[in-house]
Amino acid sequence: MSADTTPPIPSLMGEADFRRLVAAVVADALAAGVQGRPAPLLLTTAEAIQFTGVSRAGFFRLRSADKLPKPVAVEGIGVRYRRADLEKWAERLKAERRTKSVLRVIDE
């Protein structure tokens, strides 16, 4: 493993989950821009589930398998996920999907 301490891209996410993830990211970005409000930096677990676009069960499976960014504990508030960490996770996931698609074409 490299010096990068981020968790590996989950292989548990299927194509449909990936499409929901991308749709959620785009919709969230558009909503934040249209309403003129900055997107929150920290997300609740429910917001993180919505942001990733995976099912609640899938989210917790990924979390228990250490395939999601680690949440942070905010004193007096609870567990939150950094939006930037989830965005990086999604970008790595997209890059891996692209690489797998290219390799599949080359192998054919």
N, C-alpha and C positions, 0 to 999 in steps of 0.2 A: 504494500500500500504506500502511496506517496505521502508527502508531508501534509497534504490536504486532509483535514480531519473530518470533512463532511461525510455523511453516510453514503453508501453506494446507491445508485439508482435502483428503485425497486423493480424486480422482475414480476411482482405479483399483479401489477397494473396491466389490464388488458387494453385493447384498442378502444373500446367504448369508454372506459374510464379515462383514458388519455384524451379522447375527444371532449369529454365533459370538463376535464381540467382546463384545456385550452379555452373552451367556451366560457367557463367561469372567470378565467383571468381576463379575457377580452371584455366581457360584460362588466366586470368590476372596474376595470380601467376606464371604460366609457362612462359608467355611472359616476365615477369620481370626477371625471373631467367635465361632464355635462352639468353636474350640480355645483361645480366650482368649489367643492370642498376637498381638502387633502384626504387621501386615503389614510386610514389609521395605520400606525406603525406596528402595533401589537394587536393580535387577533385572539379572540376567545376560541375555545375548542370548537364550538359550533361554527364560528366564522371560518376557522381553518378548514373544517370539513367542507363547507360550502366553497371556499376558495380553491381547494384541491379538486373538487368535483367528484370525489369518490364517495361511496356509500359510508355511512357511519361505521358499519362493521369493518369495511375495508380499511378505513382510516385507522381504526384501533388495531387491526392486524398489522398494518404497515408500521404503526408506532411501536407495537410490542416486538416487532422484528428489527427494530432500530433502523428502519428504512426511511424515516422522516427526520427533518431537522429537530433537534432537541428543543423542547419548550423551555421557557424561563418562568421562574416563580416570582411573582410580583407580590411583595408583602402587603397583606391586607386586602388583596384583590383575588389572587389565585394564579392559575397557570395560564400563560399566554404564549402565542407563537409569533415570532418576528416575521412580519410580512416579507422583508428582504430575504430571509432564509428560505421561505417557501417559494419565492420567485426564483431564487438561484436553483433550488431543487427542481422546479418545473423546467427551467432552461436546460439543466443537465439531462433531464428526462427526454426533452425534445431532441437534444443532440444525440443521445443514445439511440432513439428511435430512427433518426436520420441515418446514423451509421449502420444500424441493422438493415435498413431498407437498401442502402447502397451495397452492402455485402451480399444481400440476398440476390440482387440483380447480377452482381459479378459472378456469383456461384452458378447461376443458371446457364 
